[in-house]
């Protein structure tokens, strides 16, 4: 990931919309993340977090998905307002 290009999905606040820029996971984890619809260009919104901040709940393409923070660390996004 190039510095300044995006922010890690883990760092987004609740109710923050963003667009996926890059998925850096390789192998089986990368395939699984892409199979869930988390691909570059997809618009997502963080809709909630568990009490200990893990996992994170996302809304994308008319469904809700939860990810562990360890998985979210591989996904880089651009916030809708362009702030990073």
C-alpha positions in Angstrom: 0.0 0.0 0.0 1.4 3.4 -1.0 1.3 6.0 1.8 -1.3 8.6 1.3 -3.4 6.6 -1.2 -6.1 5.4 1.3 -6.9 4.5 4.8 -7.2 1.1 6.4 -10.8 -0.1 6.7 -10.3 -0.7 10.5 -9.8 3.0 11.1 -13.2 4.1 9.7 -15.8 5.4 12.1 -19.4 4.1 12.3 -21.7 5.6 9.6 -18.6 6.3 7.5 -19.1 5.6 3.7 -16.1 4.7 1.7 -15.0 3.1 -1.6 -12.6 0.2 -1.6 -9.3 1.0 -3.3 -7.2 -2.1 -2.7 -7.3 -5.5 -1.1 -3.8 -6.5 -0.1 -4.6 -10.0 1.2 -3.0 -12.9 -0.7 -3.9 -16.6 -1.0 -7.0 -18.1 0.5 -7.8 -15.0 2.7 -7.6 -12.7 -0.4 -9.9 -15.0 -2.4 -12.4 -15.2 0.5 -12.5 -11.4 0.9 -13.0 -11.0 -2.8 -15.7 -13.7 -2.9 -17.6 -11.7 -0.2 -17.8 -8.8 -2.7 -15.1 -6.7 -1.2 -13.4 -5.6 -4.4 -11.9 -2.3 -5.6 -14.7 0.1 -6.6 -17.3 -1.2 -4.1 -19.0 1.4 -1.9 -19.2 0.3 1.7 -20.5 1.9 4.9 -19.4 0.9 8.4 -22.7 0.4 10.3 -21.5 -0.9 13.6 -18.8 -2.4 15.8 -19.0 -5.0 18.5 -18.4 -3.7 22.1 -14.7 -4.5 22.0 -14.4 -3.0 18.5 -14.1 -6.4 16.8 -15.7 -7.4 14.5 -16.8 -4.5 12.3 -20.2 -4.6 10.5 -20.3 -3.3 6.9 -23.2 -2.5 4.5 -22.5 -3.1 0.8 -24.6 -4.1 -2.2 -27.8 -4.5 -0.2 -26.4 -6.9 2.4 -24.6 -6.7 5.8 -21.3 -8.3 6.3 -19.1 -8.6 9.4 -15.3 -8.8 9.3 -12.7 -9.3 12.0 -10.2 -6.4 12.4 -7.4 -8.8 11.3 -9.3 -9.1 7.9 -10.1 -5.4 7.7 -6.4 -4.6 8.0 -5.9 -5.8 4.4 -8.6 -3.5 2.9 -7.7 0.1 2.0 -10.4 2.6 1.2 -11.0 6.2 0.2 -13.6 8.0 2.3 -16.5 9.6 0.4 -15.4 13.1 1.4 -11.9 12.5 0.1 -10.5 12.8 3.6 -7.8 10.3 4.5 
